[in-house]
Amino acid sequence: MTFGDTDDLALVSLRFCGKEGLLCYFTTLTSASFMMNYVIQPLAQASDDLAGEDATALLKEVRERCLSGLSSELSDQLHVLPMKLGRGYAALFAEGARDCLLVDVKELVTRSVEEPTSQNVIRGPKEGFTESAATNMSLIRRRIVTDKLRFERYEIGEKTRTEVYLAYIEEEADEEVLRQVREQVRSCRMVSLFDSGSLESLFRPRGYWLFPTVYNSERPDSVCSCLLDKRIAVIVGGSPFVLIVPAIFRDFFQSPEDHYQWFLVGLFARLLRYVAFLLSLVVPSLYVAITSYHQELIPTILLTSIAAQREGIPFPAVIEILLMEAAFEILREAGTRMPRLVGQAISIAGALVLGEAAVQAGIVSNINVIVVALTVISSYVAPVYTFGSNIRIFRYGLILLASFTGLYGVILGCAVLMIHLSRMETFGVPYMSPLSRMLGGKTP
């Protein structure tokens, strides 16, 4: 047999309408009470008057009279049975029938709609996506009440057959972008797909790009706003994160809460995020460059204080910075992977204890701890976590450049970064839109 000796496959022999039958289903995808109340009892109580010479016609009668409240279909394609049974269908066979009746009996327990964990807001909706694609589509449908909203279904994964849905507003979404997304989804050849993060590589432009080109969100209001902005959403069954394409630089600095409060307050918050991004990027490299090569740029009183703090420190400034950055990276990773109740305590206590101990031991200076702490805190300001985490790689490059060439290396690294950003495109849309609008670039 196809499924072998698996324990959760139920094979129920029954008699209905004067004929012998066999009912197959997975007990792990439905409940015994559901099967008894909506399938087995109606079949057992079916009148013998339905019996006839043609067993296939009998299955049609049973479908219309006994199981009309359930989604069902007749099929003579035996090769689709494993996939259908794995999707939560029950297969009903009748003696003498070439076809079988496939009945949708899945009754899965899914996580209820809860507040998002990665994109918190003080004011605004508290609903977040779940692992159920149907629930996620309903959250979008409830907010965008238009007959132009479309959901296209695909299946990805040779072994998982994961449901993937493209959501867009017809006649508003860019047809060329929609065509490219469809082609990439259809041409995807993956053995398994469990989360939307595995699909992000499909929508990235060719080459190595430092910044993310696919926006992801747990918030229905944020995704709906992007759909109304003529974008395309990708919903993956089993993942609470919905992908948005095309994504541009400004998307990663906007929070849904910016639109729920006074305009000036939202504008100030966005500007603060941009400033924090620049601080997290250049503060460590500026510290290394100035203290190592350009001490004349530091006021005399501050220079005297820094020199007094660094007295007795056995490492140069670049080694100090890299040591503390590595320590904070380890604490960040430990706080993320530990259970929620102890993860925050480990991060806070570890940072305080480690920083104080390193200063007391004479390994690093006080100013070094301040610089690294400011950098780490600034990197958390971006509403999308993946954006801040990608910047760390470039920050280490700037630190190394500053250690060799001082401010010239920092300026060179920033120039390379600007060139990199200006060359980036996602589905033909310049990454720096609307900054590139004056250059005639295409904006979403």
C-alpha positions as CSV (number, residue, x, y, z in Angstrom):
1,M,0.0,0.0,0.0
2,T,1.2,3.6,-0.7
3,F,1.2,4.8,2.9
4,G,2.6,1.5,4.3
5,D,2.0,0.6,8.0
6,T,1.3,4.1,9.3
7,D,-0.6,4.3,12.5
8,D,-2.8,7.3,11.7
9,L,-4.4,5.9,8.5
10,A,-8.0,4.7,9.2
11,L,-9.6,2.1,6.9
12,V,-13.2,1.8,7.9
13,S,-15.3,-1.0,6.2
14,L,-19.0,-0.1,6.1
15,R,-22.2,-0.9,4.2
16,F,-24.3,1.8,2.7
17,C,-27.2,1.6,0.3
18,G,-26.9,-2.1,0.1
19,K,-23.3,-2.1,-1.1
20,E,-20.0,-2.7,0.6
21,G,-17.8,0.3,1.0
22,L,-14.4,1.4,2.3
23,L,-13.6,4.8,3.9
24,C,-10.0,6.0,4.1
25,Y,-8.8,9.0,6.0
26,F,-6.0,10.2,8.3
27,T,-7.0,10.5,11.9
28,T,-4.4,13.2,12.5
29,L,-6.2,15.6,10.1
30,T,-9.7,15.3,11.4
31,S,-11.5,14.3,14.6
32,A,-13.4,11.1,15.3
33,S,-16.6,13.0,16.3
34,F,-16.6,15.0,13.0
35,M,-16.2,11.8,11.0
36,M,-19.0,10.0,13.0
37,N,-21.5,12.9,12.9
38,Y,-21.0,14.2,9.3
39,V,-19.8,11.2,7.3
40,I,-20.3,7.7,8.9
41,Q,-23.7,8.2,10.4
42,P,-25.2,9.8,7.2
43,L,-23.9,6.9,5.1
44,A,-25.2,4.3,7.6
45,Q,-28.6,5.9,7.6
46,A,-28.8,6.3,3.8
47,S,-31.9,4.6,2.3
48,D,-31.5,1.4,0.4
49,D,-33.7,3.0,-2.3
50,L,-30.6,4.7,-3.6
51,A,-29.0,1.4,-4.5
52,G,-28.7,0.7,-8.2
53,E,-26.8,-1.3,-10.7
54,D,-24.4,1.5,-11.4
55,A,-22.1,2.0,-8.4
56,T,-20.7,5.3,-9.8
57,A,-24.2,6.7,-10.0
58,L,-24.7,5.6,-6.4
59,L,-21.7,7.7,-5.3
60,K,-23.2,10.7,-7.1
61,E,-26.5,10.2,-5.2
62,V,-24.7,9.8,-1.9
63,R,-22.7,13.0,-2.6
64,E,-25.9,15.0,-3.3
65,R,-28.2,13.6,-0.6
66,C,-26.0,12.4,2.3
67,L,-22.9,14.5,2.1
68,S,-24.2,17.7,0.5
69,G,-23.0,19.8,3.4
70,L,-19.3,18.9,2.8
71,S,-17.1,19.8,-0.1
72,S,-16.6,16.7,-2.2
73,E,-15.7,15.6,-5.7
74,L,-15.7,12.4,-7.8
75,S,-12.3,11.2,-9.2
76,D,-11.1,8.2,-11.1
77,Q,-7.5,9.3,-10.9
78,L,-5.9,7.0,-8.3
79,H,-2.6,8.8,-8.4
80,V,-4.1,11.9,-6.8
81,L,-5.3,10.0,-3.7
82,P,-2.1,10.3,-1.7
83,M,-2.1,14.1,-2.1
84,K,-5.8,14.4,-1.4
85,L,-5.6,12.3,1.7
86,G,-2.6,14.3,2.9
87,R,-4.7,17.5,2.4
88,G,-7.4,16.3,4.8
89,Y,-9.8,14.5,2.4
90,A,-11.5,11.2,3.0
91,A,-11.8,8.7,0.2
92,L,-15.0,6.6,-0.1
93,F,-14.9,3.5,-2.3
94,A,-18.0,1.6,-3.3
95,E,-18.1,-2.0,-4.5
96,G,-18.1,-2.1,-8.3
97,A,-17.4,1.6,-8.8
98,R,-14.5,2.8,-10.9
99,D,-14.6,6.3,-9.2
100,C,-14.1,7.2,-5.6
101,L,-15.7,10.0,-3.7
102,L,-13.3,12.5,-2.1
103,V,-14.8,14.4,0.8
104,D,-13.1,17.3,2.6
105,V,-13.1,16.4,6.3
106,K,-10.0,18.3,7.6
107,E,-10.5,19.8,11.0
108,L,-7.2,21.3,12.0
109,V,-6.4,23.1,15.2
110,T,-4.6,26.4,14.3
111,R,-3.2,29.2,16.4
112,S,-5.8,32.0,17.0
113,V,-5.3,35.5,15.8
114,E,-2.9,37.2,18.2
115,E,-0.8,40.4,18.5
116,P,2.2,40.4,16.2
117,T,5.5,39.7,18.0
118,S,8.0,41.4,15.6
119,Q,6.2,44.6,14.7
120,N,4.6,46.0,17.8
121,V,2.7,49.3,17.9
122,I,1.2,51.2,20.8
123,R,-1.7,52.6,18.8
124,G,-3.3,50.5,16.0
125,P,-4.8,47.1,15.3
126,K,-3.5,44.3,17.4
127,E,-4.3,41.5,15.0
128,G,-1.5,39.5,13.4
129,F,-1.2,36.8,10.7
130,T,-1.2,33.2,11.7
131,E,0.1,30.0,10.1
132,S,-3.2,29.4,8.4
133,A,-3.3,30.8,4.8
134,A,-7.1,30.8,4.9
135,T,-7.1,32.9,8.1
136,N,-4.5,35.3,6.6
137,M,-6.6,35.8,3.5
138,S,-9.7,36.5,5.5
139,L,-7.8,39.2,7.5
140,I,-7.0,40.9,4.2
141,R,-10.4,40.4,2.7
142,R,-12.1,42.0,5.8
143,R,-10.0,45.1,5.3
144,I,-10.1,45.5,1.5
145,V,-13.8,45.2,0.5
146,T,-13.5,45.3,-3.3
147,D,-14.4,42.9,-6.1
148,K,-10.9,43.6,-7.6
149,L,-9.0,41.8,-4.8
150,R,-7.6,38.5,-6.2
151,F,-5.9,35.5,-4.7
152,E,-4.1,33.1,-7.0
153,R,-3.2,29.6,-5.6
154,Y,0.0,27.7,-6.3
155,E,1.7,24.7,-4.8
156,I,5.4,24.6,-4.1
157,G,7.5,21.7,-2.7
158,E,7.8,18.2,-4.1
159,K,7.2,16.6,-0.7
160,T,5.4,19.3,1.2
161,R,3.0,20.7,-1.5
162,T,2.8,23.9,0.4
163,E,0.0,26.3,-0.6
164,V,1.2,29.7,-1.9
165,Y,-1.1,32.5,-2.7
166,L,-0.5,35.7,-4.7
167,A,-2.7,38.6,-3.5
168,Y,-3.1,41.7,-5.5
169,I,-5.8,44.2,-6.7
170,E,-6.7,43.7,-10.3
171,E,-6.2,46.6,-12.7
172,E,-4.0,48.4,-10.1
173,A,-1.0,46.1,-9.6
174,D,1.7,46.5,-12.2
175,E,1.1,43.8,-14.9
176,E,4.8,43.4,-15.7
177,V,5.7,42.9,-12.0
178,L,2.8,40.4,-11.6
179,R,4.0,38.5,-14.7
180,Q,7.5,38.2,-13.3
181,V,6.2,37.0,-9.9
182,R,4.0,34.4,-11.5
183,E,6.9,33.1,-13.6
184,Q,9.2,32.8,-10.6
185,V,6.6,31.0,-8.5
186,R,5.7,28.6,-11.3
187,S,9.4,27.8,-12.1
188,C,10.3,27.2,-8.4
189,R,11.6,23.7,-7.8
190,M,12.0,23.0,-4.1
191,V,11.8,19.8,-2.2
192,S,10.2,21.4,0.8
193,L,8.8,24.8,1.9
194,F,7.9,25.6,5.5
195,D,8.2,29.4,5.8
196,S,8.0,32.4,3.5
197,G,11.7,33.2,4.2
198,S,12.7,30.4,1.9
199,L,10.9,32.1,-1.0
200,E,12.6,35.5,-0.6
201,S,15.6,34.3,-2.7
202,L,13.2,33.9,-5.7
203,F,12.4,37.5,-5.7
204,R,15.8,38.9,-5.2
205,P,17.7,40.4,-8.2
206,R,20.7,38.6,-9.5
207,G,24.0,39.3,-7.8
208,Y,24.9,40.0,-4.2
209,W,22.9,42.7,-2.6
210,L,23.5,43.9,1.0
211,F,20.0,45.2,1.6
212,P,16.8,43.1,1.6
213,T,14.7,43.6,-1.5
214,V,11.6,41.8,-0.2
215,Y,9.5,43.3,2.6
216,N,7.8,41.0,5.1
217,S,5.2,41.7,7.7
218,E,3.0,40.0,10.4
219,R,0.5,42.9,10.3
220,P,-2.6,42.7,8.1
221,D,-2.9,46.5,8.1
222,S,0.6,46.9,6.8
223,V,0.1,44.3,4.0
224,C,-3.3,45.9,3.0
225,S,-1.6,49.3,2.8
226,C,1.0,47.8,0.4
227,L,-1.7,46.2,-1.7
228,L,-3.5,49.5,-2.0
229,D,-0.1,50.9,-3.0
230,K,-0.2,48.6,-6.1
231,R,2.1,46.0,-4.7
232,I,1.8,42.2,-4.6
233,A,1.6,40.0,-1.5
234,V,2.8,36.4,-1.2
235,I,1.1,34.3,1.4
236,V,2.6,31.0,2.3
237,G,0.7,28.3,4.2
238,G,2.4,27.6,7.5
239,S,4.1,31.0,7.8
240,P,2.8,34.1,9.7
241,F,5.0,36.4,7.6
242,V,3.6,37.7,4.4
243,L,6.0,38.9,1.7
244,I,5.5,42.1,-0.3
245,V,7.1,42.9,-3.6
246,P,8.5,45.1,-4.9
247,A,10.1,46.6,-1.8
248,I,12.1,49.8,-1.6
249,F,14.4,51.4,0.9
250,R,11.8,53.6,2.6
251,D,9.5,50.6,3.4
252,F,11.9,49.3,6.1
253,F,11.7,52.6,8.0
254,Q,8.0,53.0,8.1
255,S,5.8,51.7,10.8
256,P,2.0,51.4,10.5
257,E,1.7,53.5,13.7
258,D,3.1,56.5,11.7
259,H,-0.3,56.8,10.0
260,Y,-2.4,56.5,13.1
261,Q,-1.1,59.6,14.8
262,W,-0.5,63.3,14.1
263,F,1.5,63.8,10.8
264,L,4.4,65.7,12.4
265,V,4.8,63.0,15.1
266,G,5.0,60.3,12.4
267,L,7.4,62.3,10.4
268,F,9.6,62.9,13.4
269,A,9.6,59.1,14.1
270,R,10.6,58.3,10.6
271,L,13.4,60.8,10.6
272,L,14.6,59.4,13.9
273,R,14.8,56.0,12.4
274,Y,17.0,57.3,9.5
275,V,19.3,59.0,12.0
276,A,19.5,55.8,14.1
277,F,20.4,53.8,10.9
278,L,23.3,56.2,10.1
279,L,24.5,56.0,13.7
280,S,24.5,52.2,13.8
281,L,26.4,52.2,10.5
282,V,29.2,54.8,11.1
283,V,29.6,55.5,14.8
284,P,32.1,52.6,15.5
285,S,34.1,53.3,12.4
286,L,34.2,57.0,13.2
287,Y,35.4,56.2,16.7
288,V,38.2,54.0,15.3
289,A,39.2,56.5,12.7
290,I,39.3,59.6,14.9
291,T,41.0,58.0,17.9
292,S,43.6,56.3,15.7
293,Y,44.4,58.9,13.0
294,H,42.6,62.2,13.6
295,Q,42.9,63.1,17.2
296,E,43.0,66.8,16.2
297,L,39.3,66.6,15.5
298,I,38.5,65.9,19.1
299,P,38.1,68.8,21.6
300,T,41.1,68.9,24.0
301,I,39.1,68.2,27.1
302,L,37.4,65.2,25.5
303,L,40.7,64.0,24.1
304,T,42.3,64.1,27.5
305,S,39.4,62.1,29.0
306,I,39.6,59.5,26.3
307,A,43.3,59.2,26.7
308,A,42.9,58.8,30.5
309,Q,40.3,56.0,30.0
310,R,42.5,54.2,27.4
311,E,45.6,54.3,29.7
312,G,46.6,50.7,30.4
313,I,44.3,49.2,27.7
314,P,46.5,46.5,25.9
315,F,44.6,46.6,22.6
316,P,44.2,49.2,19.9
317,A,40.8,50.9,19.3
318,V,39.8,48.6,16.4
319,I,40.4,45.4,18.5
320,E,38.4,47.0,21.3
321,I,35.5,47.7,19.1
322,L,35.6,44.3,17.4
323,L,35.7,42.5,20.8
324,M,32.8,44.3,22.2
325,E,30.8,44.0,19.0
326,A,31.4,40.2,19.0
327,A,30.3,40.1,22.7
328,F,27.1,42.0,22.0
329,E,26.4,39.8,18.9
330,I,26.7,36.7,21.1
331,L,24.3,38.2,23.7
332,R,21.9,39.2,21.0
333,E,21.8,35.7,19.6
334,A,21.5,34.2,23.1
335,G,18.6,36.5,24.0
336,T,16.8,35.6,20.7
337,R,17.2,31.8,21.0
338,M,16.5,31.5,24.7
339,P,12.9,31.1,26.0
340,R,11.0,34.3,26.1
341,L,10.8,34.6,29.9
342,V,14.6,34.4,30.3
343,G,15.9,35.8,27.0
344,Q,15.4,39.5,27.9
345,A,16.9,39.0,31.3
346,I,20.0,37.3,29.8
347,S,20.5,40.2,27.3
348,I,20.2,42.9,29.9
349,A,22.1,41.2,32.7
350,G,24.8,39.9,30.3
351,A,25.4,43.3,28.8
352,L,25.6,45.1,32.1
353,V,27.8,42.4,33.8
354,L,30.0,41.9,30.7
355,G,30.5,45.6,30.0
356,E,31.3,46.4,33.7
357,A,33.6,43.4,34.0
358,A,35.5,44.3,30.8
359,V,36.1,47.8,32.0
360,Q,37.2,46.8,35.4
361,A,39.6,44.2,34.0
362,G,41.2,46.9,31.8
363,I,40.3,45.1,28.5
364,V,38.2,47.9,27.1
365,S,37.6,51.6,27.9
366,N,34.3,53.2,29.1
367,I,34.0,55.2,25.9
368,N,34.2,52.0,23.9
369,V,31.3,50.5,25.8
370,I,29.3,53.6,25.2
371,V,30.0,53.6,21.5
372,V,29.1,49.9,21.0
373,A,25.9,50.2,23.2
374,L,24.8,53.2,21.1
375,T,25.4,51.3,17.9
376,V,23.5,48.2,19.1
377,I,20.5,50.2,20.4
378,S,20.3,52.2,17.1
379,S,20.3,49.0,15.1
380,Y,17.1,48.0,16.8
381,V,15.1,51.1,15.7
382,A,14.3,49.8,12.2
383,P,10.7,48.3,12.4
384,V,11.8,45.3,10.3
385,Y,14.3,43.2,12.1
386,T,15.9,41.6,9.0
387,F,16.9,45.0,7.7
388,G,18.9,45.9,10.9
389,S,20.5,42.5,11.0
390,N,21.8,42.8,7.4
391,I,23.6,46.1,8.1
392,R,25.9,44.5,10.6
393,I,28.0,43.0,7.8
394,F,28.7,46.4,6.2
395,R,29.4,47.9,9.6
396,Y,32.3,45.5,10.2
397,G,33.7,46.4,6.8
398,L,33.7,50.1,7.7
399,I,35.5,49.4,10.9
400,L,38.3,47.6,9.1
401,L,38.5,50.3,6.5
402,A,38.8,53.0,9.3
403,S,41.5,51.0,11.0
404,F,43.7,51.1,7.9
405,T,43.0,54.5,6.3
406,G,41.1,56.6,8.9
407,L,38.3,58.9,7.8
408,Y,39.3,58.4,4.1
409,G,38.3,54.7,4.5
410,V,35.0,55.7,6.1
411,I,34.2,58.2,3.3
412,L,35.1,55.6,0.7
413,G,32.9,53.0,2.3
414,C,30.0,55.3,2.5
415,A,30.5,56.3,-1.2
416,V,30.5,52.6,-2.1
417,L,27.3,52.1,-0.1
418,M,25.6,55.0,-1.9
419,I,26.6,53.6,-5.3
420,H,25.4,50.1,-4.2
421,L,22.0,51.6,-3.2
422,S,21.6,53.6,-6.4
423,R,22.3,50.6,-8.6
424,M,19.8,48.3,-6.8
425,E,16.5,47.6,-8.5
426,T,13.7,45.2,-7.5
427,F,11.4,44.2,-10.4
428,G,12.5,47.2,-12.3
429,V,11.8,49.7,-9.5
430,P,14.8,51.7,-8.2
431,Y,15.5,50.8,-4.6
432,M,15.9,54.4,-3.6
433,S,12.4,55.5,-4.8
434,P,11.0,58.1,-4.5
435,L,14.5,59.7,-4.2
436,S,15.1,58.5,-7.8
437,R,11.9,60.0,-9.0
438,M,13.7,63.1,-10.1
439,L,15.9,60.9,-12.3
440,G,12.9,59.5,-14.2
441,G,13.0,56.2,-12.2
442,K,9.9,53.9,-12.0
443,T,8.1,54.1,-8.7
444,P,5.6,51.6,-7.3
